[in-house]
Amino acid sequence: MKTTDTKARTFTCFDEWALDYFTNRFNKLVAQGEVLNDYKKAFMGNISITRFERALRDFCKKNGFEFNPDYYSNAYGKIKKSDYDPVKGGNVVKEYYFIKFEDGLTLEQFKSAVKTVIENGLTSHAPLGSSGKHIILQGDFDPTVSRISQVSIRLHNTEVELLCTNKIGVFLYYGKYNKGLGVDFIAREHFRVYEMLKAAIDSHKTTL
């Protein structure tokens, strides 16, 4: 690949471009078409999707990144979702990439927390419901404050709950699954939400 001048940078190889491009796009869904077009603009040339994806996978492998994690992709390793296309006036199925950079909580941590709260069972009973162990995966816990900085897992009645706030306690997400769905499913789904919200969780914004 030749050295090509771009508006902001000059790149000499695919890996150099990819590292620069994905630095602010790790742990996010990025449309395949958008990524490919941006690459073509940077190198002023054409490349097949097969060759491009092979280079992207190799880049991830060499740098310890995970390409299209299992909990996002289908049986063929692809991430596809239906989005509204204003030009076509309806929904179209688009393909996405997700490059995971492990700089936060892991799926194994979520599995451990979910397994613990289920096995621990309900320990506190009240008229509005019973609750069990409350595990703070990230952040702080202060029983005198109703909402603080945290990513937490708790068993409430028969549901395993996930609560996410940002660094200053702004509410981001609350969701739950029946414990009967099993540790792997619950952990995977809660972790998927965490991955999608990670940038917001790490922020200090007072409003979204």
The 8 nearest C-alpha neighbors of each residue, nearest first, counted from 0:
[[1, 12, 2, 11, 13, 42, 3, 10],
 [0, 2, 3, 11, 42, 12, 10, 43],
 [1, 3, 11, 10, 9, 0, 4, 12],
 [4, 2, 9, 42, 1, 10, 5, 41],
 [3, 5, 9, 8, 2, 6, 10, 41],
 [6, 4, 8, 7, 41, 9, 3, 40],
 [5, 7, 8, 4, 9, 41, 40, 3],
 [6, 8, 5, 9, 4, 41, 10, 19],
 [9, 7, 5, 6, 10, 4, 41, 3],
 [8, 10, 4, 3, 5, 2, 11, 7],
 [11, 9, 2, 16, 12, 3, 15, 8],
 [10, 12, 2, 1, 0, 9, 15, 13],
 [13, 11, 15, 14, 10, 0, 16, 2],
 [12, 14, 16, 15, 17, 11, 54, 10],
 [15, 13, 17, 16, 12, 58, 18, 55],
 [16, 14, 18, 13, 12, 17, 10, 19],
 [15, 17, 13, 19, 14, 18, 10, 20],
 [18, 16, 20, 14, 19, 15, 21, 13],
 [19, 17, 15, 21, 20, 16, 22, 14],
 [18, 20, 16, 17, 22, 21, 15, 23],
 [21, 19, 17, 18, 22, 16, 23, 24],
 [20, 22, 24, 23, 18, 25, 19, 17],
 [21, 23, 19, 24, 20, 18, 25, 17],
 [24, 22, 21, 25, 20, 19, 27, 26],
 [23, 25, 21, 22, 27, 26, 20, 29],
 [24, 26, 98, 27, 21, 99, 100, 23],
 [27, 25, 99, 98, 97, 100, 194, 24],
 [28, 26, 25, 24, 97, 29, 195, 98],
 [27, 29, 97, 96, 95, 30, 26, 24],
 [30, 28, 96, 95, 27, 31, 97, 34],
 [31, 29, 95, 33, 32, 94, 96, 34],
 [30, 32, 95, 34, 33, 94, 96, 35],
 [33, 31, 35, 30, 34, 36, 94, 95],
 [32, 34, 36, 30, 31, 35, 37, 29],
 [35, 33, 37, 31, 36, 32, 38, 30],
 [34, 36, 38, 32, 37, 33, 31, 39],
 [35, 37, 39, 33, 38, 34, 32, 40],
 [38, 36, 40, 34, 39, 35, 33, 41],
 [37, 39, 35, 41, 36, 40, 34, 42],
 [38, 40, 36, 42, 43, 44, 41, 37],
 [41, 39, 43, 37, 38, 42, 36, 44],
 [42, 40, 38, 39, 5, 43, 37, 3],
 [41, 43, 39, 44, 40, 3, 38, 1],
 [44, 42, 40, 39, 41, 45, 3, 38],
 [43, 45, 39, 42, 46, 40, 41, 38],
 [44, 46, 39, 47, 43, 42, 38, 40],
 [45, 47, 51, 48, 50, 44, 39, 49],
 [48, 46, 50, 49, 51, 45, 52, 35],
 [47, 49, 51, 50, 52, 46, 35, 53],
 [50, 48, 52, 47, 51, 53, 46, 54],
 [51, 49, 53, 47, 52, 48, 54, 46],
 [50, 52, 48, 54, 53, 49, 47, 55],
 [51, 53, 55, 49, 54, 50, 48, 56],
 [52, 54, 50, 56, 55, 51, 49, 57],
 [55, 53, 57, 51, 52, 56, 58, 50],
 [56, 54, 52, 58, 57, 53, 51, 59],
 [55, 57, 59, 53, 58, 54, 52, 60],
 [58, 56, 60, 54, 55, 59, 61, 53],
 [57, 59, 55, 61, 56, 60, 14, 54],
 [60, 58, 64, 56, 62, 57, 61, 63],
 [59, 61, 57, 63, 58, 62, 64, 56],
 [62, 60, 58, 59, 63, 57, 64, 56],
 [63, 61, 59, 60, 64, 58, 57, 65],
 [62, 64, 60, 61, 59, 65, 100, 58],
 [65, 63, 59, 100, 62, 99, 60, 98],
 [66, 64, 99, 98, 59, 68, 67, 63],
 [65, 67, 98, 68, 97, 59, 56, 99],
 [66, 68, 97, 72, 96, 98, 65, 69],
 [69, 67, 70, 71, 66, 65, 72, 97],
 [70, 68, 72, 71, 67, 76, 73, 74],
 [69, 71, 68, 72, 187, 191, 188, 73],
 [72, 70, 69, 68, 78, 67, 73, 191],
 [73, 71, 78, 77, 76, 69, 70, 67],
 [72, 74, 76, 75, 77, 78, 71, 69],
 [73, 75, 76, 72, 77, 69, 78, 71],
 [76, 74, 73, 77, 72, 78, 69, 67],
 [75, 77, 72, 73, 74, 67, 78, 69],
 [76, 78, 72, 73, 75, 79, 67, 94],
 [79, 77, 72, 95, 94, 71, 73, 96],
 [80, 78, 94, 93, 95, 77, 92, 81],
 [81, 79, 92, 93, 82, 94, 78, 95],
 [80, 82, 92, 91, 90, 93, 83, 79],
 [83, 81, 90, 91, 92, 84, 80, 93],
 [82, 84, 90, 89, 91, 85, 81, 88],
 [83, 85, 87, 86, 89, 90, 88, 82],
 [86, 84, 88, 87, 83, 89, 90, 82],
 [85, 87, 84, 88, 89, 83, 90, 91],
 [88, 86, 84, 85, 89, 90, 91, 83],
 [87, 89, 85, 86, 84, 90, 83, 91],
 [90, 88, 83, 84, 87, 91, 85, 86],
 [89, 91, 83, 82, 84, 81, 92, 88],
 [92, 90, 81, 82, 83, 93, 84, 89],
 [93, 91, 81, 80, 82, 79, 90, 94],
 [92, 94, 79, 80, 81, 91, 95, 82],
 [93, 95, 79, 31, 78, 30, 80, 92],
 [96, 94, 30, 31, 78, 29, 28, 79],
 [95, 97, 29, 28, 31, 67, 30, 98],
 [96, 98, 67, 28, 27, 66, 26, 99],
 [99, 97, 66, 25, 65, 26, 67, 64],
 [98, 100, 26, 65, 64, 25, 101, 97],
 [99, 101, 64, 102, 25, 26, 98, 65],
 [102, 100, 103, 99, 105, 64, 104, 65],
 [103, 101, 100, 104, 105, 99, 26, 25],
 [104, 102, 101, 105, 197, 100, 194, 137],
 [103, 105, 108, 106, 102, 101, 136, 109],
 [104, 106, 108, 107, 103, 109, 101, 190],
 [105, 107, 109, 108, 190, 110, 187, 104],
 [108, 106, 110, 105, 109, 111, 186, 104],
 [109, 107, 111, 105, 106, 110, 112, 104],
 [108, 110, 106, 112, 186, 107, 111, 113],
 [111, 109, 107, 186, 113, 108, 112, 114],
 [110, 112, 108, 114, 109, 113, 115, 107],
 [113, 111, 115, 109, 114, 110, 108, 116],
 [114, 112, 110, 116, 115, 111, 182, 109],
 [113, 115, 111, 117, 112, 116, 182, 110],
 [116, 114, 112, 118, 113, 117, 119, 111],
 [115, 117, 119, 113, 132, 118, 114, 154],
 [118, 116, 114, 120, 119, 115, 113, 154],
 [117, 119, 115, 120, 116, 114, 113, 121],
 [120, 118, 116, 117, 115, 132, 121, 131],
 [119, 121, 117, 118, 131, 116, 122, 154],
 [120, 122, 131, 130, 123, 129, 119, 154],
 [121, 123, 131, 130, 120, 124, 132, 129],
 [124, 122, 130, 129, 121, 131, 125, 128],
 [123, 125, 129, 128, 130, 122, 126, 121],
 [124, 126, 128, 127, 129, 123, 130, 122],
 [127, 125, 128, 124, 129, 123, 130, 156],
 [128, 126, 125, 129, 124, 156, 130, 155],
 [129, 127, 125, 126, 156, 124, 130, 155],
 [128, 130, 124, 156, 123, 125, 155, 121],
 [131, 129, 155, 121, 123, 154, 156, 122],
 [130, 132, 121, 122, 154, 120, 123, 155],
 [131, 133, 116, 153, 134, 154, 119, 130],
 [132, 134, 153, 152, 131, 135, 151, 154],
 [135, 133, 152, 151, 136, 153, 132, 112],
 [136, 134, 151, 137, 150, 149, 133, 152],
 [137, 135, 151, 150, 134, 138, 149, 152],
 [136, 138, 150, 149, 135, 139, 151, 104],
 [139, 137, 149, 148, 150, 135, 136, 140],
 [140, 138, 149, 148, 141, 137, 147, 135],
 [139, 141, 142, 138, 147, 135, 149, 148],
 [140, 142, 143, 144, 139, 147, 145, 146],
 [143, 141, 144, 140, 145, 146, 147, 139],
 [142, 144, 141, 145, 140, 146, 147, 139],
 [145, 143, 142, 141, 146, 147, 140, 168],
 [144, 146, 143, 147, 142, 141, 168, 140],
 [147, 145, 168, 144, 148, 170, 169, 164],
 [148, 146, 168, 149, 167, 144, 145, 164],
 [149, 147, 168, 166, 138, 164, 167, 165],
 [150, 148, 138, 137, 164, 163, 139, 151],
 [149, 151, 163, 137, 136, 162, 135, 138],
 [150, 152, 135, 162, 136, 134, 161, 149],
 [151, 153, 161, 134, 160, 133, 135, 112],
 [154, 152, 133, 160, 159, 132, 155, 134],
 [153, 155, 159, 131, 130, 158, 116, 160],
 [156, 154, 130, 158, 129, 157, 153, 131],
 [155, 157, 129, 158, 130, 128, 154, 121],
 [158, 156, 177, 178, 155, 154, 159, 179],
 [159, 157, 177, 176, 155, 178, 154, 156],
 [158, 160, 154, 175, 176, 153, 178, 177],
 [161, 159, 175, 153, 152, 174, 158, 154],
 [160, 162, 152, 174, 173, 151, 175, 189],
 [163, 161, 173, 151, 150, 172, 160, 152],
 [164, 162, 150, 172, 171, 149, 173, 170],
 [165, 163, 170, 171, 168, 169, 148, 149],
 [164, 166, 200, 168, 169, 167, 148, 202],
 [165, 167, 148, 203, 168, 202, 201, 200],
 [168, 166, 165, 148, 203, 169, 147, 205],
 [167, 169, 147, 148, 164, 165, 146, 166],
 [170, 168, 164, 165, 167, 171, 205, 206],
 [169, 171, 164, 168, 172, 163, 165, 146],
 [172, 170, 164, 163, 169, 165, 173, 200],
 [171, 173, 163, 162, 170, 174, 164, 161],
 [174, 172, 162, 161, 163, 175, 160, 171],
 [173, 175, 161, 160, 172, 162, 176, 189],
 [174, 176, 160, 159, 158, 161, 177, 173],
 [177, 175, 158, 159, 178, 185, 160, 174],
 [176, 178, 158, 179, 157, 180, 159, 175],
 [179, 177, 180, 158, 181, 157, 159, 176],
 [178, 180, 181, 177, 157, 176, 158, 182],
 [181, 179, 178, 177, 184, 185, 182, 176],
 [180, 182, 179, 184, 183, 178, 185, 177],
 [181, 183, 185, 184, 114, 186, 113, 110],
 [184, 182, 186, 185, 181, 187, 110, 180],
 [183, 185, 187, 186, 182, 181, 188, 180],
 [186, 184, 188, 182, 187, 183, 189, 181],
 [187, 185, 110, 189, 183, 109, 188, 184],
 [186, 188, 190, 184, 185, 189, 183, 191],
 [187, 189, 191, 185, 190, 186, 184, 192],
 [190, 188, 192, 186, 191, 187, 185, 193],
 [191, 189, 193, 187, 192, 188, 186, 106],
 [190, 192, 188, 194, 189, 193, 187, 195],
 [193, 191, 195, 189, 190, 194, 196, 188],
 [192, 194, 190, 196, 191, 195, 197, 189],
 [195, 193, 191, 197, 192, 196, 190, 26],
 [194, 196, 192, 193, 197, 191, 27, 26],
 [197, 195, 193, 199, 194, 198, 200, 192],
 [196, 198, 200, 194, 199, 193, 195, 201],
 [197, 199, 201, 200, 196, 202, 195, 194],
 [198, 200, 202, 196, 201, 197, 165, 171],
 [201, 199, 165, 197, 198, 202, 164, 196],
 [200, 202, 198, 199, 166, 165, 197, 203],
 [203, 201, 199, 200, 204, 166, 165, 198],
 [202, 204, 166, 167, 205, 165, 201, 199],
 [205, 203, 206, 202, 207, 167, 165, 169],
 [204, 206, 169, 203, 207, 167, 168, 165],
 [207, 205, 204, 169, 203, 170, 171, 165],
 [206, 204, 205, 199, 171, 169, 170, 202]]
